[in-house]
Amino acid sequence: MSRNGRAISVSCLHPIRRSPSGFDGWRLLEPRQIIDNKQDPRVARPPSKESGGGSNVVLCGDQSDESRLLYIFGLGPVTISAEIEQCRFSVPTIGRSVLWEVTRFCNLECKHCCTYSGPKISTANDVATERMVAVAEELADADVYDVLFSGGEPFLRSDFVRILRSIEPDRILVYVASNGTAIEERTVEALREARVAGVDISIDGHTAHLHQLLRLHPTSFQRGIRGIEACVRGKIPLRVTSCVIPETAAHVYDMAELLVGLGVKTLVIQTILPSGGRAVEHPYLAVRPSEIPAMDEQIERAKARWGDQISIELRSGASSGAASGCPAGGQLLNISANGDVSTCSWLYKISPGHFTLGNIKSQSLKDCLAGIDQMMRPWTERTAGCPIPEVLHAIKPAKTVPA
């Protein structure tokens, strides 16, 4: 492998699938902002703006190499495999899963948010209540098995409970992803009446200080914990998802201890992937591959102590329940806050123009879904796995999420 390197943007990286050890590293997707870099990458420095750089990564070896080594500034050397990229979504064996982003408005402005949500985002382009309800009532006829509502912060939509109630829980499983800060006793009562299948609350550290490293709000931890406590008291099925960064990687056991004390039954630990949203601007949030085994060890210790009280899963790459091939469209749909319907949230974020099937503001869901095969076939014929690497090779990614 050549010792000469070239610098590329960190947004050109994509995580490759899990291995038995947990995480294999990053795959080079699309070289952009390429400049010459003759230094040994072990001692190289990020290229200056004057040289046309501003990148975080040095690529060692040609792109044709089956195995490549990247030096990510702040992370160290990372080996890249040329294996087929695997989907990271868990999808049902029968029917479809729908990820429905009901708004981009949020009371937090997190460093790693994949939708660029925040308190300054206007709600003017959110889909109106009547159209939301009408489309929610269409889901069962579209062969939808489950729907996950997210945002932004979905509970900040004043009509969100009405939207929940418009779905028949005997036909479709309903889940809600939240930062927990807006969940109160009356919220829990509404969730119970809507018979939601589960709520997912994000807590990213076992202390307020660590949580705020991502959430950037002084009261987000305390309010998120209160949301958890309200769900536990109300017997709402609850899962906590925790995004791990280098500062919190050594505290996975502590997180489990906190949640066991709160009565939480399920914890999912996720690493942050700097391949979309604000995370691209903060590549230092990515956990080193070398840190994954220590996280696994903490999880095993936690399971040994509290295995009968809490289920713990580490997702650092493709999850164990991830789909084979590409489920986009057939088993997976995405509805964005502006009403755009797409086959996959990540494909849509890469290029809304290429992966928008229609918009529920003016079209029925059924009409939007008519173009799935025509949209996806050119990409799924190129690979047996996730088409994102092929898409990024052929299409320049969008810089922002559509309003």
C-alpha positions in Angstrom: 0.0 0.0 0.0 1.4 3.4 -1.0 2.6 5.7 1.7 1.5 8.7 -0.3 -1.9 10.0 0.6 -4.7 12.2 -0.6 -7.0 14.2 1.7 -10.7 13.8 1.3 -13.8 15.1 3.0 -15.0 13.1 6.0 -18.5 13.2 4.4 -17.1 10.8 1.8 -17.0 8.0 4.3 -19.6 5.4 5.1 -19.5 2.8 7.8 -19.1 -0.8 6.6 -21.0 -3.7 8.1 -20.5 -5.2 11.5 -18.1 -8.1 12.0 -17.9 -10.4 15.0 -15.7 -7.9 16.7 -18.3 -5.2 16.3 -17.2 -2.6 13.7 -14.9 -2.7 10.8 -14.4 1.0 10.0 -15.4 3.2 7.1 -15.8 2.8 3.3 -14.7 5.5 0.9 -17.8 6.5 -1.1 -17.0 9.5 -3.2 -13.8 11.5 -3.3 -14.4 15.2 -3.1 -12.1 18.1 -2.3 -9.1 15.9 -3.2 -5.7 17.5 -2.7 -2.2 16.1 -2.8 -0.8 15.1 0.5 2.7 13.7 0.5 3.2 13.4 4.2 3.1 10.1 6.1 -0.5 10.0 7.3 0.6 9.0 10.8 2.1 12.5 11.3 0.1 14.4 8.8 -2.0 17.5 9.7 -5.4 18.5 8.4 -4.9 20.4 5.1 -5.3 24.2 5.3 -8.1 26.2 3.8 -5.4 28.0 1.7 -4.5 24.6 0.1 -8.2 23.9 -0.7 -8.6 21.4 2.1 -10.5 21.6 5.3 -10.8 17.8 5.3 -10.4 15.4 8.2 -9.1 12.3 6.4 -6.0 11.1 4.5 -6.5 8.2 2.1 -3.5 5.9 1.7 -3.4 3.8 -1.4 -5.4 3.9 -4.6 -9.2 3.6 -4.7 -8.8 0.4 -6.6 -7.2 -1.3 -3.6 -9.4 -3.9 -2.1 -8.4 -2.8 1.4 -7.6 0.8 2.2 -6.3 2.6 5.2 -7.6 6.0 6.3 -6.1 8.3 8.9 -9.0 10.2 10.4 -7.7 13.2 12.3 -8.6 12.8 15.9 -9.5 9.1 15.4 -6.3 7.5 14.1 -5.8 4.9 11.4 -8.9 2.9 10.2 -8.9 0.0 7.8 -11.5 0.0 5.1 -12.9 -3.2 3.6 -14.4 -3.4 0.1 -17.2 -5.8 1.2 -20.8 -5.2 0.0 -22.5 -2.6 2.1 -25.4 -3.9 4.2 -28.7 -2.2 5.1 -28.9 -0.9 8.6 -32.7 -0.9 8.9 -34.6 -3.7 10.6 -37.7 -4.3 8.6 -40.7 -6.7 9.0 -40.8 -10.0 7.2 -44.4 -9.1 6.1 -45.5 -5.7 5.1 -43.7 -2.4 5.3 -42.1 -0.2 7.9 -42.7 3.6 7.6 -40.4 6.2 9.2 -42.5 9.3 9.4 -40.8 12.6 10.3 -43.7 14.8 11.3 -41.8 18.0 11.8 -38.2 19.4 11.8 -39.1 21.7 14.7 -37.4 20.7 17.9 -36.6 22.3 21.3 -33.0 20.9 21.0 -30.3 21.4 18.3 -28.2 18.3 18.7 -24.7 18.0 17.2 -25.5 14.7 15.5 -29.1 15.3 14.2 -29.5 13.7 10.8 -32.5 16.0 9.8 -30.9 19.4 10.9 -33.8 19.9 13.2 -33.9 22.7 15.8 -35.8 25.5 17.5 -35.3 27.9 14.7 -36.9 25.7 12.1 -40.2 27.0 10.7 -43.2 24.8 10.9 -44.8 26.6 7.9 -44.1 23.8 5.5 -45.2 20.9 7.8 -48.1 18.9 6.4 -51.5 20.1 7.6 -53.4 18.1 10.2 -56.2 16.9 7.8 -53.7 15.6 5.3 -51.7 13.9 8.0 -54.8 12.2 9.3 -55.9 11.2 5.8 -52.6 9.6 5.0 -52.4 7.9 8.4 -55.7 6.3 7.6 -54.2 5.0 4.3 -51.3 3.2 5.9 -53.1 -0.2 6.4 -54.2 -0.3 2.8 -50.5 0.4 1.8 -49.5 -2.9 3.5 -47.8 -1.0 6.4 -46.9 -3.3 9.3 -45.5 -0.6 11.6 -44.8 3.1 11.7 -42.2 5.1 13.7 -43.0 8.7 14.2 -40.0 11.0 14.7 -38.9 14.5 14.0 -37.7 17.0 15.1 -39.6 16.4 18.3 -43.0 14.9 17.4 -44.7 15.8 20.7 -44.2 19.5 19.9 -46.8 19.2 17.2 -50.1 20.3 18.8 -52.0 17.8 16.7 -49.7 14.9 17.2 -52.1 13.0 19.5 -54.9 13.3 16.9 -52.6 11.8 14.3 -51.7 8.9 16.6 -55.4 8.2 17.2 -56.2 8.1 13.5 -54.2 4.8 13.1 -55.9 1.6 14.1 -53.5 -0.1 16.5 -55.0 -3.6 15.8 -53.8 -3.3 12.2 -50.6 -1.2 12.5 -48.0 -1.1 15.3 -47.2 2.5 16.2 -43.9 3.7 17.7 -42.7 7.2 18.6 -39.1 8.4 18.9 -38.6 11.4 21.2 -36.0 13.3 23.2 -38.3 12.8 26.2 -38.4 16.5 27.2 -42.0 17.1 26.2 -43.4 13.9 27.7 -45.6 14.6 30.8 -48.4 12.6 32.6 -51.0 13.8 30.1 -48.8 12.8 27.2 -48.5 9.3 28.7 -52.3 9.1 29.1 -52.7 10.0 25.4 -50.2 7.4 24.4 -52.0 4.8 26.5 -55.3 5.7 24.9 -53.8 5.5 21.4 -52.4 2.1 22.3 -48.9 2.8 21.0 -46.6 -0.2 20.7 -43.7 1.7 22.2 -41.8 4.9 22.8 -38.1 5.4 22.2 -36.4 8.1 24.3 -32.8 9.3 23.6 -30.4 9.7 26.5 -26.8 10.1 25.5 -25.0 10.0 28.8 -25.5 8.8 32.4 -24.9 12.4 33.7 -26.2 15.8 32.6 -22.7 16.8 31.6 -22.2 13.9 29.3 -25.7 14.1 27.8 -25.2 17.8 27.0 -22.1 17.1 25.0 -24.5 16.1 22.2 -27.8 17.7 23.2 -26.4 21.2 24.0 -29.1 22.2 26.4 -28.7 22.6 30.2 -32.0 21.0 31.2 -32.3 18.3 28.5 -31.0 15.5 30.7 -33.3 16.2 33.7 -36.4 16.6 31.4 -35.5 13.5 29.4 -35.2 11.5 32.6 -38.6 12.9 33.8 -40.1 11.7 30.5 -38.7 8.2 31.1 -40.1 8.2 34.6 -43.5 9.2 33.3 -43.5 6.4 30.7 -42.4 3.8 33.3 -45.1 4.9 35.8 -47.7 4.8 33.0 -46.5 1.3 31.9 -45.8 2.6 28.3 -43.5 0.1 26.5 -40.2 2.0 26.5 -36.8 1.7 24.9 -33.9 4.1 25.6 -31.4 4.7 22.7 -28.0 6.1 23.6 -25.6 7.5 21.1 -22.1 6.9 22.3 -19.2 9.3 21.6 -15.5 9.0 22.7 -16.3 10.8 26.0 -19.1 8.3 26.9 -17.7 5.1 25.5 -16.2 4.1 28.9 -19.6 4.7 30.6 -21.9 2.1 28.9 -22.0 0.1 32.1 -22.9 3.3 34.0 -25.7 4.0 31.6 -27.1 0.5 32.1 -27.0 1.0 35.9 -28.9 4.3 35.6 -31.6 2.9 33.4 -32.1 -0.2 35.6 -32.7 2.1 38.5 -35.3 3.9 36.5 -37.1 0.7 35.5 -36.2 0.8 31.8 -36.3 -2.7 30.2 -34.5 -2.1 26.9 -31.3 -0.1 26.0 -29.9 0.3 22.5 -26.3 1.6 22.3 -25.5 3.3 18.9 -22.3 4.7 17.5 -22.5 7.9 15.5 -21.8 7.7 11.8 -20.5 11.0 10.3 -22.1 10.3 6.9 -25.1 12.6 7.1 -26.7 15.6 8.9 -24.9 17.6 11.5 -22.6 14.7 12.3 -20.7 15.3 9.1 -19.6 18.7 10.7 -18.5 16.9 13.9 -16.5 13.8 12.8 -14.8 13.6 16.2 -18.1 12.2 17.6 -17.3 8.9 16.0 -16.0 6.2 18.4 -12.8 4.6 17.4 -13.1 1.0 16.2 -10.6 0.0 18.8 -13.0 1.1 21.5 -15.8 -1.2 20.5 -14.4 -4.4 22.3 -14.3 -2.4 25.6 -17.9 -1.4 25.0 -18.8 -5.0 24.4 -17.1 -6.0 27.6 -19.0 -3.4 29.6 -22.3 -4.7 28.1 -21.4 -8.3 29.0 -20.7 -7.1 32.6 -24.0 -5.3 32.7 -25.8 -8.3 31.4 -24.2 -10.5 34.0 -25.4 -8.2 36.7 -28.8 -7.1 35.4 -29.6 -9.4 32.5 -32.9 -10.3 34.1 -33.9 -6.7 34.3 -32.7 -5.0 31.1 -32.0 -6.0 27.5 -28.9 -4.3 26.0 -27.9 -4.2 22.3 -24.9 -2.5 20.7 -25.5 -1.2 17.2 -22.2 -0.1 15.5 -22.9 -0.8 11.9 -25.6 -3.0 10.5 -27.8 -4.3 13.2 -28.3 -8.0 13.8 -31.9 -7.7 12.5 -30.9 -5.7 9.4 -32.5 -6.4 6.1 -30.6 -8.4 3.4 -30.4 -6.7 0.0 -32.2 -3.3 -0.3 -35.7 -3.1 1.3 -36.2 0.5 0.1 -39.8 0.8 -1.2 -40.8 -2.8 -0.8 -40.3 -3.1 2.9 -39.3 0.4 3.9 -40.8 3.9 3.3 -40.0 7.4 4.5 -42.2 10.4 4.8 -40.4 13.7 5.5 -41.7 16.7 7.4 -42.5 18.5 4.2 -44.6 15.7 2.9 -42.1 14.1 0.5 -42.5 10.3 0.3 -39.3 8.3 -0.4 -38.2 4.7 -0.4 -35.4 5.3 2.2 -34.7 8.2 4.5 -30.9 8.1 3.8 -31.3 7.9 0.0 -33.7 10.8 0.3 -31.2 12.9 2.3 -28.5 12.2 -0.2 -30.6 13.4 -3.2 -34.2 14.4 -2.6 -34.5 15.1 -6.4 -33.7 11.5 -7.3 -35.5 9.7 -4.5 -38.8 11.5 -4.0 -41.8 9.4 -5.1 -44.4 12.2 -4.5 -45.8 14.4 -1.8 -48.7 13.7 0.5 -49.8 17.3 0.5 -51.3 16.9 -3.0 -51.2 13.1 -3.6 -52.6 10.0 -2.0 -50.0 7.6 -0.5 -51.1 5.0 -3.1 -50.3 7.3 -6.0 -46.9 8.1 -4.5 -46.0 4.4 -4.2 -46.7 3.7 -7.9 -43.2 4.7 -8.9 -41.2 2.6 -6.5 -39.9 0.0 -9.1 -39.0 2.6 -11.7 -37.0 4.6 -9.0 -35.2 1.7 -7.3 -34.5 -0.8 -10.1 -31.5 1.1 -11.6 -29.8 1.0 -8.3 -30.7 -2.4 -6.9 -29.5 -4.0 -10.2 -26.0 -2.6 -9.5 -25.5 -4.3 -6.1 -26.7 -7.1 -3.9 -26.4 -4.9 -0.9 -27.2 -1.3 0.1 -27.1 1.0 -3.0 -25.9 4.0 -1.1 -22.3 3.6 -2.2 -23.4 3.4 -5.8 -25.7 6.4 -5.4 -22.9 8.5 -3.8 -20.6 7.5 -6.6 -23.1 8.7 -9.2 -24.9 11.6 -7.5 -23.5 14.7 -5.7 -25.2 14.6 -2.3 -27.5 17.4 -1.3 -26.0 19.9 1.3 -29.2 20.4 3.2 -32.5 18.6 4.0 -35.5 20.1 2.1 -37.5 22.5 4.2 
